[in-house]
Amino acid sequence: MGEKRKLGRQGLEVEAMGLGCMGMTEWYGATNDAESIRTIHRALEMGMSLIDTADMYAVGANEKLVGRALTGSWRDLAIVATKFGHRRDPDTGTFLGVCGRPEYVKSACEASLKRLGIDHIDLYQQHRVDPQVPIEETVGAMAELVTEGKVSYLGLSEAQVSDIERAHKVHPISTLQTEYSLFERHVENDILDTCEDLKIGFLAYAPLGRGLLTGRFQVASDFDEFDTRGTGTAYPRFQPGNFEHNAQLVEIIHSIGEPEGWSSAQVSLAWLLAQRSFIVPIPGTKRTERVEENANAIDIILTAEELDLLDTLDPRGARYPEASIPTSTSPPLPEA
């Protein structure tokens, strides 16, 4: 690795590929803490400094795992990014809604610092916009954390254009984190243009379509009993009919990579890196070999013809059930 990308105008700069940690503790099948820690260490060894977690992942257990991985000199290699806003019952894990109240921002940050075992968070992100709280109030509280030295840079996740613009007026926003991949391109309408205009970096989560774009999943039985992609209705693209169609599309990606010895995952990440210079994918994995594979995608340069062919992919199914697709916007500030 070695390609750096600037995220925002406040000084945050990271390698062009980061690591998402969500699946290390929940939702994507069986977990292994020791292997996950080795994966984080291997990512850092390869220069993938941005390590992304959130307080709601496994109700705080994910942050604790990341904290265990970043003891000693490992902390010096990492840009720690975490998120707040999704509240869950600590005993049952039940989702309790989104909260952006200023007092909650402060308490959530203190809790994350304790779980991570660090004295400051490099990138602190609002996980979802609270439709009940003006975003100016939420970001105002986040800005106070910067002043106090507990946070270095601020980010948003899944925010709409109006909220990004309003937040940025309160305090410079360094990053927006939203789903973006060959199979999910909704941000190309207005979101990416807004980020470019405001000089905000973009963190692309689920850049491999939650594994679909790797080609490793062909039938539902490829998922274990603990993997929400193969059970329930959490991800419509994995539902019968949609899943088979989408798996076939990956053959087109494979046809581009196979002659060059590139995996479908690498081609998919190379496509994403080619879209705009301020995009940093954060593919999630819990295996060291996948980290190495993803990191090497940075060196792949796709031709104009290959990029055009990839643009023709037409997946079936939404990224979330309709009721779960993030669309909330912040209410206006009350009149003085």
N, C-alpha and C positions, 0 to 999 in steps of 0.2 A: 504494500500500500504506500501511500505518500501524498495522494491528492487531498488538499485541504479545501474546505468550503466554508465561506463566511455565512453566519446565521445572524442576520440583523446588522445594525450599525454600532452596537455597543461593545464589540470586541470578541464576541463568541465565535470561535473558529474550531472546527472539528474535521476529522477525516470524513471522506465522502460516503462512508458506510458506518452505521451504528448497530447496536444490538438491542432488540426488544426482549424483555425478560418475562412477560406475562405468563407464557406457557410453561415456565419452569415450575410453577406451583399450582396451576389450576387450569381446567377446561380442555386442555389438549392432550388428554391421556395420562398414563402413568408418569410419575415424577421420580427423580433421583437427585437429591440435593448435592451429593458429592460430584456427580457428573455435571450438574448445572454450574457449580462453582468452578470446575475445570474449564467449562465452556466460557465463562466470563473471563477467566484468566487468559485463555487462549485468544479471545477477542482483543484484550488489552495488549497482549504480546504482538499481535498483528497490526496494532495501531488503531483498532476500532474503539476509540476513547469514549464515545457517547453511549452510556449505559442507561436505558430507559425502563422505569418501573412506575408504580402508582400505589397509593395507600389502599386502594380498594382491591388490588389483586390478592386473592386469597386472604382477604381481610387483614392486611398488614404483613402476612407471612412472606410475601415476595420482597418487600423492603428489607425485612430481617435477613433473608437469604442474600440479597445484594450486599447488605452490610457485612455479613460474614465473609463474603468474597473480597471485600475491599479493605481488609485489615492491613496494617503495615504499609509497605511501599506501594502496594497495589492502588491505594487511594490516590497517590500522586499521578497515576496514569489515566485516571478516569474523570470524565465529565459526567457527573451524576444528575440525571433528569428524573424527577418524579412529579406526580400529579395529585391534586386534591379535588374534592367536590362531590364525588359519588359516596354517599353514606351507606354503610351496611351494618346490620346487626352483628355485633362481635361474637355472639354465640351461635347463631343460625346461618349467618351469611346472607340473610334476606336483604334485598335492596330497599333502602328507606327513602330514596329520592336524592335530588341534587341540592346542594347548599352552597351559596356564595356569600353568605353574610360575613361582614368584616371580622367579627369576633371568632367565627368558625375558621376563617382563613388562618388566623394566628394560632389557634389551638391545633389545627391540622398540621401546620408546619412544625410546631414543637413536637408533635407525636411522630412525624416522619423523621425528624432529626434524631430522635431517640432510637427508633427502630433501625435506622441506617447506621447509627453509631458514628456520625460525623458532626462537625461543628458548623457546616454551612452546606446548602444545596446549590449546586451550580446552575441548574435550570428548573424553575418552579412553574408548573403549568396548571391552569384551571382546566379540569378534565372535561367538564361540560358547562355550558352557560346556564345559570340559574334564571328561569323565566320569571322569578318573583323578586329578584334583586337587581337594581341598576348595575350594569357592569362597571361603571365608574366607581361605585363603592367597593366592589370586589377588588378591582385592580388597584384602587387607592390603598387598600390594606396590604396587598402584595408589594406595592412600592415601599411601604413602611418597613417591610421585611428586608428589602434591599438596603435601606438606610441603616437598619440595625445590624447589617452584616451577616444575616442569617441566610440570605439568598443573593446570588450574583446576577442572574438574568431571569426575565419573565417570559412565559409562553402561554398560549391558549391551545385548546384542543376542540376540534369540531365546531368552531365558532363560525357564524355567518358574517357576511361582508360588513353589515352595519355595526356589529359588535366589535369586529376587528378594528374598524376605523375609530369607534368611540373609545375603546380601550387604549389605543395607541396615542390618543390625545392626553390621557392621564399619565402614562409612563411608557417609554419606548418598549414595544413588544419585540422580542428577538426571534420567536418562532411560533409557527402554527403547526400543530400536529393533527393530521386528518388522513383517513384512508385514501390511498392512491395506488393503482396498479394497472396493468393491462386489462384487468377485469373490472376495474372500478375507476371511472374517469370523470366523475361529476364535478371535481374541483376545477376542471379545465374551463368551465363556463365563466366564472367570475372570481373565484377564490385565488387562483394563482396570479391573475393580473393584479389583484389587490395587494398580494404579498410582494410582487415585483415593484409596484408603485411605491409602497411604503418601506421597501428594503427590509422585509421580514423573511427570515429563512423558513423553509418548509420541511417538516419531518413526515415522511410517508410511512404510515404504519400499515401493516398487512400488505406489504409490497409484493408478496408472493401469493396473494389471494387466499390466505390462510392455508397454504400448502397446495392448493389446486394447481398453481402454475409450475410446481416442481415436477409434475408427472408421476409422482410416487403413489398417488391415490387413484385407483381405477374403478374400484367397486366399494360398496358400503362396508364390506367385511374387512377392508384394509384398516379401519379404525377400531381401536379397542373399546371396551365397554365404558370407559371413563372419558371418552373423547366426545365432546358436545357437537363436533362436526358430523359425526355419524349417527347421532341420536337426537331426537327432539326436532324442533323447528327453529332453532336459534339462527341458522344460516341458510336462507332459501336456496343459495347456489349449490348446496349439497343435497337438496331434496331430490327424490327420484324423478327422473326426466331431465331436470336441470343438470344434475350431477353428471350423467352420462354424456350429455351434449357438451358440457364444459370440459370434461376430460378429453374428448375428441379434439377440441380446439388446441389443446396442448401439443398435439402431434405436429401442428404447424410450427410451433415454437421449437420443438425438437428437431424438425427438418432444417432449421437455420443453424442450430448449434452443433448437431451431430457431426457434420463434416469437419468442423474446427476443433472438436473435442470439448465443446462447451456444453454444460448441462442446461436444461430448460430454465432452471432457477437463475443461472448466470445470465442467460439471454434476457430474461424478464427484468432483472435488476439493471442490466446494461441499457435496456430501453428506457427505464425510469431515469437513470442518470443522464441520459441524452436529452431529456425534455427541457430542463432549465438548470442553470448553474447553481441555483440556491437550494436545490432539493437534496436532501440526505435521507435515503431509505433506512429504515430500522427493522430489518427482518428479524423475526423471533425464531429462536432455536434453543434447544437444550443439549446439543451435541457438538463436540469440538470439530468433527469433520465437516459439519454444515457451516460452521463459522469460517473455516478455511475456504470452502467452496464459495461462500458469499463474498468474502473479502477479495477474491481473485476476479470477481466480476468487474471490478473497477478498471481493469486493464483491457476490457473488451470494447472495441469500437465497431458499432454496427454500420453497415452501409445505408445509403438513402433508400435503396430498394428493399433492404431487410426491414427498415423502420416502416416503410409504406405497407409492407405485407402484414406486419404486426398490428398496424392501425386498423386492419380489416376485421380483427377478431370481434365477434359479437356474442358475448356470454349470455346465458339465461339466468333469471332470478335476481332479486335485489340483494344487496349486501346484508341487510337485516330485515326482519319482518316490518311491514309498513309502519306499525305503531312505534317501532323502536328506532327508526331512522332519525338521527339528530336534526332537528329543524328549529329548536327553540331559539328565540331572540330575547335579549334583555329588555325589561320595561324601561321607559324613560325616567330620568331623574324627576323627583317631585318638584313642582314649582316652588320657588323661594317665597 
